[in-house]
């Protein structure tokens, strides 16, 4: 089992601004604590890391687009969904969550949430 925190797996580094969207409860606790100097902000635009949470297809539609709009150029965009069939969302539904963006990696946030990182299609493979 990995000893890395979810914050580390999400690419959150010291000094980063992190914008959680629709996060359940205390975001910093959920990701195992934030690195020194990293801060949670209550709005984008230009956040270093944007992490949206969706439990339903409607939330995915609403929060997926908001996430990509809130990230700075080159920032990290993650969308989390409940693991193991605990909702109507499945990994395959996320592939088309945000037009022009594609998932490039997946991690486990905790025992409840999985997260997929998205990048603009034009940047994949670069």
C-alpha positions, 0 to 999 in steps of 0.5 A, spaced: 500 500 500 502 506 498 504 511 503 503 517 499 498 522 501 492 523 496 495 531 496 502 528 493 498 523 488 494 529 486 501 533 485 499 539 490 506 542 492 508 547 497 505 554 495 500 551 490 493 554 490 488 549 490 480 550 488 476 544 491 469 544 487 463 540 491 468 537 496 465 533 501 467 536 508 474 538 510 478 538 503 485 538 507 483 532 511 480 528 505 487 529 501 491 527 508 494 534 509 496 540 504 504 541 503 507 547 507 504 554 503 499 550 499 492 554 500 485 552 499 482 557 495 474 558 494 474 560 487 478 559 481 480 562 476 488 561 475 488 555 481 494 551 480 490 545 482 482 544 481 479 538 484 472 537 482 467 532 486 461 529 482 456 524 485 451 524 479 451 525 472 448 532 473 454 534 478 459 531 473 456 536 467 456 542 472 463 541 475 467 538 470 466 544 465 467 549 472 474 545 473 477 546 467 475 554 467 478 555 474 485 552 472 491 556 470 494 554 464 498 548 465 494 547 472 492 540 474 485 538 473 482 532 477 475 530 477 473 525 483 467 520 483 465 515 488 469 508 487 466 501 486 459 503 483 457 507 489 453 512 484 451 512 477 458 515 475 463 510 472 470 511 470 468 510 462 463 516 463 468 521 465 472 520 458 467 525 455 466 529 461 469 535 458 469 537 451 476 538 448 479 534 455 481 527 456 483 523 462 490 521 463 491 518 469 487 515 475 488 515 483 485 513 489 483 519 493 481 515 499 476 509 500 470 512 497 473 517 492 477 515 485 480 521 481 482 522 474 486 527 471 484 531 465 489 535 460 487 538 454 487 534 448 492 538 444 497 537 450 496 529 450 503 526 448 507 532 449 
